[in-house]
Amino acid sequence: MTRLLAIFFGAGLLRPAPGTWGSLVAVLLGWAVCRYFGAPVLVALTLLVTALGFWAIGVELRDRPGDDPSEFVIDEVAGQWIALLFPALAFWWRDFDGWLPWPAPVFAFLFFRLFDIWKPGIVGRADARADAPGVMLDDLWAGLFAGIATIVAAALYHVPMMMGGQ
């Protein structure tokens, strides 16, 4: 059961670049959850996947300290959903629940992959822990930074339009 969770039901077995595949699966699932069930359900699922990820990866890596198998993508799912929560909750807050237009998930995905691969600052420090919590934490931080970047990008695009620009 823990392996199935860690590979997120097989998404981590996709090649090449299982982390990117895991993130893509997460974006598609997250978008569907927002569309059909709403942003608050995505919040609950993100908390659940994060808790299950810490547990499953902890169990799976108990006898493998320092290992971060590429097929373990539940951390990417949790981080990607954190990134997606930023635009999802922004729309929900404005009473547009169930409406997540295409640029938002695309930018959340691209920014998440950027921060997950680049690993700046605290993302890299979490990754360098070389323990089971570190496997999850670097992606959670990457998701936080990606969510902020997604909102900043949206503001840079939309605020000038609202102020009378093109």
Buried (B, 14 or more C-beta within 10 A) or exposed (E): EBEEBBBBEEBBBBEEEBBBBBBBBBBEBBBEBBEEBBBEBBBEBBEEBBEBBBBBBBBBBEEEEEBBBEBBBBBBBBBBBBBBBBBBBBBBEEEEBEBBEEEBBEBBBBBBBBBBEEBEEBBBBBBEEEBBBBBBBBBBBBBBBBBBBBBEBBEEEEEEEEEEEE
